[in-house]
Amino acid sequence: MDKKELLNKWLQEEEIAHIHGWDFSHINGKYDEQSDLPWNYREIVRQYLQPEKKLLDIDTGGGEFLLSLNHPYQNLAATENYPPNVELCKNKLLPLGIDFQKADASGILPFANQSFDIVINRHGSFHPSEIARVLKTGGVFITQQVGAENDRELVELLLNEAPDLPFPNQYVSIAQTAFEDAGFSIIRAEEAFRPIKFWDIGALVWFARVIEWEFPNFHVKDCLENLYHAQEILEQKGVVEGTIHRFLLVAKKQNG
């Protein structure tokens, strides 16, 4: 494929770069990440689930993970703030009887004190004092987070000038301290760095446009020479690799 054909392909990927909920199926088979984390977030959540327990999922995306738990709908609640996902959740979750509320996870959660046995959060914002407020005493908070150093090699590969870390406090040690200060005991605190692999630069273009907070101001034509360089790496090595940064925190509320 010559440079003109590559450019046209990449421009097409840039044009269609959006997600429905949190769905990366468009690039399935063209990239891989999170396939070898040292923990299984879903299984950890399920360890604490019992049918009568009330669970809140903060920043639920399109509700995909929440629904995969197969928990009684009347004992589920969820929040989301991204407008397209809010509408998706209203149409998908509310008819099932799930208590869905539009809310910014970094602010006040629209629920009463001590409403939940479990609060979960996968790759969303969190506010320890608010989580402490809505959890019952003895309740558990479970989160998997994207760390501060996520995808940095890819950012440096594509952008003409790499920006500062978008979320510089996203380290497990910082989160652990914040929850201890909010009255939690820490059950698990783990951090991992694992490869992310792309076998198609068009998929990387789509990815970079969707994850815009990591790749600010990325546009194909502005970063074209960098993309051609990435294509050369792909042709030489068969893959373009970066590193994901993740951490897991499981914390138990100790007091009322």
C-alpha positions as CSV (number, residue, x, y, z in Angstrom):
1,M,0.0,0.0,0.0
2,D,1.5,3.3,-1.1
3,K,1.5,6.5,1.0
4,K,-1.5,7.9,-0.7
5,E,-3.5,4.8,0.0
6,L,-2.4,4.7,3.6
7,L,-3.4,8.4,4.0
8,N,-6.8,7.7,2.6
9,K,-7.3,4.7,4.9
10,W,-6.1,6.7,8.0
11,L,-8.4,9.6,7.1
12,Q,-11.3,7.2,6.9
13,E,-10.5,5.8,10.4
14,E,-10.2,9.3,11.7
15,E,-13.6,10.2,10.3
16,I,-15.4,7.2,11.9
17,A,-13.6,7.3,15.2
18,H,-16.3,7.2,17.9
19,I,-17.6,4.6,20.3
20,H,-21.1,3.4,21.4
21,G,-20.9,3.0,25.1
22,W,-17.4,1.7,25.7
23,D,-17.2,-0.6,22.7
24,F,-13.8,-1.2,20.9
25,S,-15.1,-4.0,18.7
26,H,-14.3,-1.9,15.6
27,I,-10.6,-2.7,16.1
28,N,-11.0,-6.2,17.3
29,G,-8.3,-8.4,15.8
30,K,-6.1,-5.4,15.0
31,Y,-4.9,-4.7,18.6
32,D,-4.6,-6.3,22.0
33,E,-4.5,-5.0,25.5
34,Q,-5.4,-6.1,29.1
35,S,-5.2,-9.8,28.1
36,D,-2.6,-10.6,30.7
37,L,-3.3,-8.4,33.8
38,P,-2.4,-10.2,37.0
39,W,-6.0,-9.9,38.3
40,N,-9.5,-10.5,36.9
41,Y,-11.6,-7.5,37.7
42,R,-14.9,-9.2,37.0
43,E,-14.1,-12.2,39.2
44,I,-13.0,-10.0,42.0
45,V,-16.3,-8.1,41.9
46,R,-18.2,-11.4,41.8
47,Q,-16.4,-12.6,44.9
48,Y,-18.3,-9.9,46.9
49,L,-21.6,-10.2,45.2
50,Q,-24.6,-11.9,46.8
51,P,-28.2,-11.5,45.3
52,E,-29.4,-9.3,48.2
53,K,-26.5,-6.8,48.1
54,K,-27.0,-3.4,46.5
55,L,-24.3,-2.4,44.0
56,L,-23.5,0.9,42.4
57,D,-21.4,1.2,39.3
58,I,-19.8,4.6,38.9
59,D,-19.1,5.8,35.3
60,T,-20.8,2.8,33.9
61,G,-20.1,3.7,30.2
62,G,-22.9,2.0,28.4
63,G,-23.7,-0.4,31.2
64,E,-21.9,-3.3,29.4
65,F,-19.9,-4.5,32.4
66,L,-22.7,-4.0,34.9
67,L,-25.1,-6.1,32.9
68,S,-22.5,-8.8,32.5
69,L,-22.6,-9.4,36.3
70,N,-26.1,-10.9,36.0
71,H,-27.1,-9.3,39.4
72,P,-30.8,-8.7,40.2
73,Y,-31.7,-5.5,38.5
74,Q,-33.6,-4.1,41.5
75,N,-30.3,-4.1,43.4
76,L,-28.3,-2.3,40.8
77,A,-27.6,1.4,40.4
78,A,-25.3,3.3,38.0
79,T,-24.0,6.7,37.1
80,E,-22.6,8.2,33.9
81,N,-21.8,11.7,32.7
82,Y,-20.7,11.4,29.1
83,P,-23.8,12.7,27.1
84,P,-24.0,9.9,24.4
85,N,-23.6,7.2,27.1
86,V,-26.2,8.9,29.3
87,E,-28.8,8.6,26.6
88,L,-27.7,5.0,26.0
89,C,-28.1,4.1,29.7
90,K,-31.5,5.8,29.9
91,N,-32.7,3.6,27.0
92,K,-31.0,0.4,28.1
93,L,-30.9,0.4,32.0
94,L,-33.9,2.3,33.1
95,P,-36.4,-0.1,31.4
96,L,-34.8,-2.9,33.3
97,G,-35.5,-1.3,36.7
98,I,-31.9,-0.3,37.3
99,D,-31.5,3.0,39.2
100,F,-29.6,5.0,36.6
101,Q,-28.6,8.6,37.4
102,K,-26.7,11.2,35.3
103,A,-23.8,12.3,37.5
104,D,-20.2,13.5,37.4
105,A,-18.3,11.0,39.5
106,S,-15.9,13.7,40.7
107,G,-18.8,15.5,42.4
108,I,-21.8,14.6,44.6
109,L,-23.3,11.2,43.9
110,P,-27.2,11.5,43.7
111,F,-27.8,8.8,46.3
112,A,-28.6,8.7,50.0
113,N,-26.1,8.0,52.7
114,Q,-25.2,4.3,53.3
115,S,-27.2,3.1,50.3
116,F,-24.9,0.4,48.9
117,D,-23.0,-2.7,50.0
118,I,-20.6,-2.5,47.0
119,V,-19.4,0.4,44.8
120,I,-17.5,-0.5,41.7
121,N,-15.7,1.8,39.2
122,R,-13.8,0.6,36.2
123,H,-11.6,3.3,34.5
124,G,-13.8,6.1,35.8
125,S,-13.3,9.1,38.2
126,F,-13.8,8.7,41.9
127,H,-14.1,10.8,45.0
128,P,-13.2,8.9,48.2
129,S,-15.3,10.9,50.6
130,E,-18.4,10.5,48.4
131,I,-17.8,6.7,48.1
132,A,-17.5,6.6,51.9
133,R,-20.8,8.5,52.2
134,V,-22.9,6.2,50.0
135,L,-21.4,2.9,51.2
136,K,-22.7,1.1,54.2
137,T,-20.3,0.4,57.1
138,G,-18.4,-2.7,56.1
139,G,-19.1,-2.0,52.4
140,V,-16.5,-2.5,49.8
141,F,-15.2,-0.3,47.0
142,I,-13.6,-2.1,44.0
143,T,-11.8,-0.2,41.2
144,Q,-9.6,-0.9,38.3
145,Q,-8.0,2.3,37.1
146,V,-5.9,3.5,34.1
147,G,-2.6,4.7,35.5
148,A,-0.8,8.0,34.9
149,E,1.8,6.5,32.5
150,N,-0.7,4.7,30.2
151,D,0.2,4.5,26.5
152,R,3.0,7.0,26.8
153,E,5.2,5.3,24.1
154,L,2.3,5.5,21.6
155,V,1.7,9.2,22.5
156,E,5.3,10.0,21.9
157,L,5.3,8.0,18.7
158,L,2.2,9.8,17.2
159,L,2.3,13.4,18.5
160,N,4.8,16.0,17.4
161,E,5.2,17.1,21.0
162,A,4.2,14.8,23.9
163,P,2.0,16.6,26.4
164,D,2.3,16.3,30.2
165,L,0.7,13.3,31.8
166,P,-3.1,14.0,31.7
167,F,-3.8,12.4,35.1
168,P,-0.5,12.6,37.0
169,N,-1.9,11.4,40.3
170,Q,-3.1,8.1,38.9
171,Y,-0.9,5.7,40.9
172,V,-2.0,3.0,43.3
173,S,0.0,4.4,46.2
174,I,-1.8,7.8,45.9
175,A,-5.2,6.2,45.7
176,Q,-4.5,4.0,48.6
177,T,-3.5,6.9,50.8
178,A,-6.7,8.8,49.8
179,F,-9.0,5.9,50.8
180,E,-7.2,5.3,54.0
181,D,-7.6,9.0,54.9
182,A,-11.4,8.6,54.1
183,G,-11.8,5.8,56.6
184,F,-11.1,2.7,54.6
185,S,-8.9,-0.3,55.2
186,I,-7.1,-1.6,52.1
187,I,-7.8,-5.2,51.1
188,R,-5.9,-5.2,47.8
189,A,-3.6,-2.7,46.1
190,E,-1.8,-3.8,43.0
191,E,-0.2,-2.1,40.0
192,A,0.7,-3.5,36.6
193,F,2.5,-2.4,33.4
194,R,1.6,-4.6,30.3
195,P,2.0,-4.4,26.6
196,I,-0.5,-3.0,24.2
197,K,0.0,-4.1,20.6
198,F,-1.3,-2.9,17.2
199,W,-1.1,-4.8,14.0
200,D,-2.7,-2.0,11.9
201,I,-1.9,1.7,12.0
202,G,-5.4,2.5,11.0
203,A,-6.6,0.9,14.2
204,L,-4.1,3.0,16.1
205,V,-5.5,6.2,14.4
206,W,-9.0,5.2,15.5
207,F,-7.7,4.5,19.0
208,A,-5.9,7.8,19.3
209,R,-8.9,9.8,18.2
210,V,-11.2,8.0,20.6
211,I,-8.8,8.3,23.6
212,E,-8.5,12.1,22.9
213,W,-7.4,12.9,26.5
214,E,-4.2,10.9,26.0
215,F,-3.6,12.1,22.4
216,P,-4.7,15.7,22.5
217,N,-5.0,17.5,19.2
218,F,-4.1,14.4,17.2
219,H,-5.1,14.6,13.6
220,V,-3.9,12.5,10.7
221,K,-2.6,15.3,8.5
222,D,-0.9,17.1,11.4
223,C,0.9,13.9,12.4
224,L,1.4,12.3,9.0
225,E,5.2,11.9,9.1
226,N,4.9,10.2,12.5
227,L,2.2,7.9,11.1
228,Y,4.5,6.9,8.2
229,H,7.2,6.2,10.7
230,A,4.8,4.0,12.7
231,Q,3.9,2.2,9.5
232,E,7.7,1.5,8.9
233,I,8.0,0.0,12.4
234,L,5.0,-2.2,11.7
235,E,6.4,-3.4,8.4
236,Q,9.8,-4.1,10.0
237,K,8.6,-5.7,13.3
238,G,5.1,-6.9,12.4
239,V,3.7,-5.0,15.4
240,V,3.7,-1.5,17.1
241,E,3.9,-1.8,20.8
242,G,3.3,0.4,23.8
243,T,2.7,-0.1,27.5
244,I,-0.6,0.1,29.5
245,H,-0.6,1.2,33.1
246,R,-3.3,-0.2,35.3
247,F,-3.9,-0.5,39.0
248,L,-6.4,-2.4,41.2
249,L,-7.7,-1.2,44.6
250,V,-10.2,-3.0,46.9
251,A,-11.0,-1.1,50.0
252,K,-13.5,-1.7,52.9
253,K,-15.3,1.1,54.8
254,Q,-14.5,0.9,58.5
255,N,-16.9,3.3,60.1
256,G,-20.2,5.0,59.7
